[in-house]
Amino acid sequence: MTYWSTRPVLRAVPSTRSLATAVSPKEIVRIVEVGPRDGLQNEKAVIPPATKIELVNRLARAGSNIIEAGSFVSPKWVPQMAGTFEVMSKVEKTPGVIHQVLVPNMKGLEGVFSLHETHKGPRPVDEIAIFTAATDAFAKANTNCTVTESLARLAPVTRAALDRGLKVRGYVSVVITCPYSGKVDYKRVRDITRELFEMGCYEVSLGDTVGTGNPTSVGEMLETVMKTSLVDKLAAGDIFFHDTFGMGVANAMKAVEMGVRTLDSSVAGLGGCPYSPGATGNVATEDILYALQDTRFTAAGDLDALVDVGFWISEQLRRNNESRVAKAIRARRVREQSVKAKL
């Protein structure tokens, strides 16, 4: 049993907001950097806590201001998330940087509470994430319960977190295609999203876990989800894609065009899902930042610095950097150095 989140996130904003009424020359797109959690949890080799801590710190120094830093889950089910307590105890608490952790149940939330009670200084965890799926088949494979049962389990977790002053994000997996039951009913995604908002989540992240979505299917899904009694809360959102078919960036930009203002991505394209056969890594943060250049949108993050972080963690993991933009920038650097050396 492994806990995954792959998502577009829908966020509570005023219903009167529109693309034509931006209050600044550049509209802000929030990027949730999920590399330290969703990106690392499918790696086969054991990753020392020190490496995770360094990754989170490097990302913050490179300008990432929302970082999914770990998960309070049982190491029996997700070995790579072992040591999250230590990681969150030791990461640098940079002003303006939000640290988020995934919490699958009340036991995981109690781990967060314990951390806060023993930690000196600012609270290490700013907000938690809870998750469910759009199909019972995926929910059962992932958490051994139906979607309805998972929502019932998450309700008291959300209440307890809110009572302690923690913000809560909700994740819905497999919003386009389920690897077990096929094409997903978008109305089901809509209804589950509504329940998470009513539960107390300040935003809901919708995930193309299998990575089969394209701009057309993503657009149809978002249109359906936004047609709810909570339309004022669904005027903008956050979307997160696996890049199995190479559509991650195109899908993200489609979502932004439709009003989504938060994108989840993973440095160097780290990630993958064991419950989605053939699914590759997440859409790369570097690729998203590059796609937003020369548009009316802006996002936090130093692209060149993030390229360095991506190659550093890829080397630590002995794997390829999957960001096309990062590889192109590195190749350009090599060419420029070669030209200088000849002068």
Residue pairs with C-beta under 8 A, 6 or more apart in sequence:
1 77
1 142
1 143
1 144
2 41
2 77
2 78
2 142
2 274
2 275
3 41
3 71
3 73
3 77
3 78
3 102
3 104
3 131
3 142
3 143
4 38
4 41
4 131
4 142
4 173
4 209
4 273
4 275
5 34
5 38
5 102
5 129
5 131
5 171
5 173
5 205
5 207
5 240
6 38
6 171
6 173
6 174
6 207
6 208
6 209
6 240
6 241
6 242
6 264
6 273
6 282
7 171
7 172
7 173
7 175
7 204
7 205
7 206
7 207
7 238
7 239
7 240
7 264
8 175
8 205
8 206
8 207
8 208
8 218
8 222
8 237
8 238
8 239
8 240
8 241
8 255
8 260
8 264
9 32
9 169
9 171
9 203
9 204
9 205
9 206
9 237
9 238
9 239
9 240
9 260
9 262
9 264
10 193
10 197
10 203
10 204
10 205
10 206
10 225
10 226
10 233
10 234
10 236
10 237
10 238
10 260
11 202
11 203
11 204
11 233
11 236
11 237
11 238
11 261
11 262
12 197
12 202
12 203
12 232
12 233
13 232
13 233
13 235
13 236
13 261
14 232
14 235
15 231
15 232
15 235
17 235
17 236
17 259
18 259
19 27
19 257
19 259
22 296
25 296
26 296
26 297
26 298
27 261
27 296
27 297
27 298
28 261
28 297
28 298
28 299
29 256
29 261
29 262
29 263
29 292
29 297
29 298
29 299
30 66
30 238
30 261
30 262
30 263
30 299
30 300
31 64
31 66
31 262
31 263
31 264
31 265
31 285
31 288
31 289
31 299
31 300
31 301
32 66
32 67
32 68
32 100
32 205
32 238
32 240
32 262
32 263
32 264
32 265
33 59
33 64
33 66
33 67
33 68
33 265
33 266
33 267
33 285
34 68
34 240
34 264
34 265
34 266
34 271
34 282
35 55
35 59
35 68
35 266
35 267
35 268
35 270
35 271
35 285
35 313
36 52
36 55
36 56
36 59
36 67
36 68
36 69
36 70
36 87
37 68
37 69
37 70
37 71
37 81
37 101
37 102
38 68
38 264
38 266
38 270
38 271
38 282
39 266
39 267
39 268
39 270
39 271
39 281
39 282
40 47
40 52
40 55
40 80
40 81
40 270
41 71
41 78
41 80
41 81
41 271
42 80
42 271
42 272
42 273
42 274
43 80
43 317
43 319
45 317
45 318
46 79
46 80
47 80
47 316
47 317
48 83
49 83
49 86
49 87
49 90
51 313
51 316
52 69
52 70
52 83
52 87
53 86
53 87
53 90
53 91
55 309
55 313
56 67
56 69
56 87
56 91
56 92
56 99
57 91
57 92
58 309
58 312
58 313
59 67
59 267
59 306
59 309
60 67
60 92
60 94
60 97
61 94
61 305
62 301
62 302
62 305
62 306
62 308
62 309
63 300
63 301
63 302
63 305
63 306
64 97
64 267
64 285
64 300
64 301
64 306
65 96
65 97
65 98
65 300
65 301
66 97
66 98
66 100
67 97
67 98
67 99
67 100
68 100
68 101
68 102
68 129
68 264
69 84
69 87
69 88
69 91
69 99
69 100
69 101
70 81
70 84
70 87
70 88
70 101
70 102
71 78
71 81
71 84
71 101
71 102
71 103
71 104
71 108
72 81
72 84
72 85
72 101
72 102
72 103
72 104
72 107
72 108
72 109
72 111
72 112
73 81
73 102
73 104
73 108
75 81
75 82
84 101
84 111
85 111
85 114
85 115
88 99
88 101
88 115
88 124
88 125
89 115
89 119
89 124
91 99
91 124
93 99
93 121
93 122
93 124
98 126
98 127
99 124
99 125
99 126
100 125
100 126
100 127
100 128
100 129
100 169
101 112
101 125
101 128
101 129
102 108
102 128
102 129
102 130
102 131
103 109
103 111
103 112
103 128
103 129
103 130
103 157
103 161
104 130
104 131
104 143
105 153
105 154
105 157
106 153
106 156
106 157
106 160
108 157
109 128
109 157
109 160
109 161
112 125
112 128
112 161
112 166
113 164
115 124
115 125
116 123
116 124
116 125
116 164
125 166
126 166
126 167
127 166
127 167
127 168
127 169
128 161
128 166
128 167
128 168
128 169
129 168
129 169
129 170
129 171
129 205
130 154
130 157
130 158
130 168
130 169
130 170
130 171
130 196
130 201
131 170
131 171
131 172
131 173
132 139
132 143
132 147
132 150
132 151
132 154
132 170
132 171
132 172
132 173
132 192
132 196
133 139
133 142
133 147
133 150
133 172
133 173
133 174
133 178
134 147
134 172
134 173
134 174
134 175
134 178
134 184
134 185
134 188
134 189
134 192
135 147
135 174
135 178
135 180
135 181
135 184
135 188
136 146
136 147
136 181
137 178
137 180
137 181
138 173
138 174
138 178
138 179
138 180
138 181
138 209
138 275
139 145
139 146
139 147
139 149
139 150
140 146
141 180
141 275
142 173
142 275
143 150
145 153
147 192
151 192
151 195
151 196
151 199
154 170
154 199
155 199
158 168
158 199
158 200
158 201
159 200
161 167
161 168
162 168
162 200
167 202
168 199
168 200
168 201
168 202
169 201
169 202
169 203
169 204
169 205
170 193
170 196
170 197
170 199
170 201
170 203
170 204
170 205
171 204
171 205
171 207
172 189
172 192
172 193
172 196
172 204
172 205
172 206
172 207
173 207
173 209
174 184
174 207
174 208
174 209
174 210
174 276
175 184
175 186
175 189
175 206
175 207
175 208
175 209
175 221
176 183
176 184
176 208
176 210
176 212
176 213
176 217
176 218
176 221
177 183
177 184
177 208
177 210
177 212
177 213
178 184
178 210
179 209
179 210
179 275
179 276
179 277
179 279
186 220
186 221
186 224
186 225
187 224
189 206
189 221
189 224
189 225
190 224
190 225
190 227
190 228
193 204
193 206
193 225
193 228
193 230
193 234
194 228
194 229
194 230
196 204
197 204
197 230
197 233
198 230
203 237
203 238
203 262
204 237
205 237
205 238
205 239
205 240
205 262
205 264
206 221
206 222
206 225
206 237
206 239
206 240
207 240
207 241
207 242
207 264
208 218
208 240
208 241
208 242
208 251
209 242
209 273
209 275
209 276
209 279
210 242
210 244
210 273
210 276
210 279
211 241
211 242
211 243
211 244
211 245
211 247
211 248
211 276
211 279
211 280
212 244
212 245
213 221
213 241
213 247
213 251
214 245
214 247
214 250
214 251
215 247
215 250
215 251
215 254
218 239
218 251
218 254
218 255
219 254
219 258
222 237
222 239
222 255
222 258
222 260
223 258
225 234
226 234
226 235
226 259
228 234
235 259
236 259
236 260
236 261
236 262
237 255
237 259
237 260
237 261
237 262
238 260
238 261
238 262
238 263
238 264
239 251
239 252
239 255
239 260
239 262
239 263
239 264
240 263
240 264
240 265
240 282
240 283
241 247
241 248
241 251
241 252
241 282
241 283
242 248
242 271
242 272
242 273
242 276
242 279
242 280
242 281
242 282
242 283
243 249
243 269
243 280
243 281
243 282
243 283
243 284
243 322
244 276
244 278
244 279
244 280
248 282
248 283
248 284
248 287
249 283
249 287
249 288
249 291
251 283
252 263
252 265
252 283
252 288
252 291
253 291
255 263
256 263
256 292
256 297
263 288
263 299
264 282
265 282
265 283
265 284
265 285
265 287
265 288
266 281
266 282
266 283
266 284
266 285
267 284
267 285
267 286
267 306
267 309
267 310
267 313
267 323
268 284
268 285
268 286
268 309
268 310
268 311
268 313
268 314
268 321
268 322
268 323
268 326
269 280
269 281
269 282
269 283
269 284
269 287
269 321
269 322
269 323
270 281
270 282
270 313
270 314
270 317
270 322
271 281
271 282
272 279
272 280
272 281
272 282
273 279
280 322
281 322
284 310
284 322
284 323
284 324
284 325
284 326
285 301
285 306
285 310
285 323
286 303
286 306
286 307
286 310
286 323
286 325
286 326
286 329
287 323
287 324
287 325
288 299
289 299
289 301
289 303
289 306
289 325
290 303
290 325
292 298
292 299
303 325
303 329
304 329
306 326
307 323
307 325
307 326
307 329
307 330
310 321
310 323
310 326
311 321
311 326
311 330
314 320
314 321
321 327
